[in-house]
Amino acid sequence: MNPNIIKTLLGGIVGTLTMSLMMRFVAPMMVGQPMDIAAMIGNMMGNNYAMGMVAHIMLGVLVFPLLYALVVFRFLPGGPLIKGMTWGVILWLIAETLVMPMAGAGFFMSEIGGMKAVMAALMGHLVYGGLLGVIAGRSDSCCSAHPNLA
């Protein structure tokens, strides 16, 4: 069984908001500048910041949580936190090896801050995934069998 979709989408909202705030306020302490995810995506969409923001929100709130709940959840090891953080690492690896090079940031952000930027992005993805996993929770079958775990 998969996690509850409503709780999963709520996890996507909380995770996306938290990660966005981290990239705005925590990344500058690590990298020396904010990491603007919407601007990066927007640059890939014809230098359109608004479209980048819409894409960022849609991916974080809908696409990635639904993929997590409907496809990936059952294959990941561990409880909700570990499953979510593992999903965050998977998303981070995809971002660093495919998306960042397409955005002009280089493989593992080699063109825009290197290791510091990579670590800031990893932290953001771990927090996103962890929040998504914890809020989405365990599968419905687990919780119906053990009501005290819901």
N, C-alpha and C positions, 0 to 999 in steps of 0.2 A: 504494500500500500504506500501511497505518497502522502506528504504533508498536506494539511488543509490549505487550500488555495488562497483563501482570504488572509490567513495568518502569513502565508508566504509572501503575498503582495505587500502586506504591512511591513514585513521584514525587508522587502526591497525598498520601500519608502524610507524607512529608518536608516538602512544601510547606505543608501544613496545620499541622503542628507548628511549623514555623519562623515562619509568619505569626502564629500564635496567640501564640507567645513574643514576637514583635516588638510586637504590639498590647498585650501585658501590660507589657513592660519598656522598649521603645524609644519607644512613643507617649507615655508620661508625660514624657519629656525634650523632646518636640516640642510636645505639646498641653497638658501639665500634669496629665493624668490618664490612666489606662489606658483602652483602648478594648476593651470586653467584647462581643465579637461574639455569644457565646452568650446574653448577657443581652438584647441587642437583638432577636435572633430570638425568644427566649423571651417577651419582652414582646408580640410579635406573635401568640404562640400562647397567649394567656390568662395571661400573667405566669408562665410555667412555665420556670424556668431549665434544668431537666433536659432538657426537650424541645428547648429552644434549643440546648443542647450537642449533643444527638443530631443535630439538623438540621445544625448547623455541621459536625460531623465527617462526616456522610453526604454533604453537598454537596462538601466539600473533598477527601474521600478517594475517593468513588465517582462522584457525578454529574458534577462538572466535569471530572475526568480522563477519564471515559468519553466525554463529549461532545467533549472535545479530541481524543482518539484516533480515535473512530469517525466524527465528523462534520466537525469544524473543521480538523484537522491539514492535510489535503490542499489547503485553500484559503489557508492562511497563507504569507506569503513568508519566505524566509531559512532558516537552519539551525535546529537544535533550540533554542538559546537565544533567538533572535529570535522563532521561532514561539511558544514558551512565554510570553515577555514580552508579545507581542501579545495572546495569550489572556488574560493577566493584566490588561491594559488594558481589554479588552472586558468582562471580569467586573467590573472597577472602575467602568466607565461604567454598567453595568446596576445595580450597587449604589448608585451616587450619584444616578442619575436615577429609579429605580423603588423599590428596597428602602428606602433611607434616608427618603424621604418617607413611605412606608407605616409605617415604624417610629417616626415622629414626630421624626426628626432633621432634616427639611427637605431641600430640593433641594441637592445638594452639601454636606450637613451644615451648612446655614446656621443651624440651631438649636442645634448642639452643639459649636461650636468653629471653624466656618468653614474658612478656607483652611489653617490648621495641621492640622486634623483631616483635611481632604481630601488634603493632601500625605502625611500619615502613612499613610492608607489606600492611596494610590497606591503608596507604597514597599512596603507589605505585599503588595499584589497583584502588583507587579513581581517581588518575590522569590519569591512563590508560583509564578507562571507560569514564571519563569526556572528554578527548581528542577524543576518538573514537566517542562518542555521538555527540559532537559539529561538528567534521569534517564530519561525516556521515550525519548529519543534520536531517531535518524533512523528513517525508515520501513524496514521489513524488506527491501524490494527494494533499497534503497541499500546496506544492510549485507551482504546476500548477494552483491551484485555486487562489493563492496569490503570483504573481511573485515577489513582493517586499520582500518576506520572503526567497527566494532562496539564 
